């Protein structure tokens, strides 16, 4: 199963998350960082959905963004 959205779909989902959830992306990324130390992508998505009641697409976009930013930090 592919975890990646098209770049356009990912950007669109991220843009809608604050309106749909009432929280900014930075808040969600911080929640993931401070959440349980889960390894698998789908475990992280399931945690966000269960703990915060997010829709699957929103949770998936947040985890994908978190992983992208984490990988970028490692490259510095």
C-alpha positions in Angstrom: 0.0 0.0 0.0 1.4 3.4 -1.0 1.6 5.9 1.8 2.3 8.9 -0.6 -0.3 11.2 -2.0 0.4 13.2 -5.1 2.1 16.4 -4.2 -1.0 18.5 -5.1 -3.3 16.2 -3.1 -1.0 16.4 -0.1 -0.8 20.2 -0.2 -4.6 20.5 -0.6 -5.2 18.2 2.4 -2.8 20.1 4.5 -4.4 23.4 3.6 -7.8 22.1 4.7 -6.7 20.5 8.0 -6.8 23.7 10.1 -10.3 24.6 8.9 -11.6 21.0 9.5 -9.9 20.4 12.9 -9.5 23.9 14.4 -5.7 23.2 14.9 -2.8 24.3 12.8 -0.4 21.8 11.1 2.4 22.8 13.5 0.1 21.8 16.4 -0.6 18.4 14.8 3.1 17.8 14.1 4.0 18.6 17.7 1.3 16.1 18.9 2.9 13.4 16.7 6.3 14.3 18.1 5.1 14.2 21.7 2.9 11.1 21.1 3.8 7.5 21.6 6.9 6.2 19.9 5.2 4.2 17.1 7.3 3.0 14.2 5.0 2.0 11.4 3.2 4.6 9.3 -0.2 3.0 9.7 0.2 2.7 13.5 0.8 6.5 13.6 -2.2 7.2 11.5 -4.4 4.9 13.6 -3.2 6.6 16.8 -4.1 10.0 15.4 -7.5 8.8 14.3 -8.2 7.1 17.7 -6.8 9.6 20.0 -7.9 12.8 18.2 -10.8 11.6 16.1 -9.3 12.7 12.8 -10.5 11.5 9.4 -8.2 8.9 7.7 -7.1 11.3 5.0 -6.2 14.1 7.4 -4.3 11.7 9.7 -2.5 10.2 6.8 -1.5 13.7 5.5 -0.2 14.8 8.9 1.9 11.7 9.3 3.2 12.0 5.8 4.2 15.6 6.4 5.8 14.7 9.7 7.9 12.0 8.0 8.9 14.4 5.2 10.0 17.1 7.7 11.8 14.5 9.8 13.7 13.2 6.8 14.6 16.7 5.8 16.1 17.4 9.2 18.2 14.3 9.0 19.7 15.5 5.7 21.0 18.8 7.2 
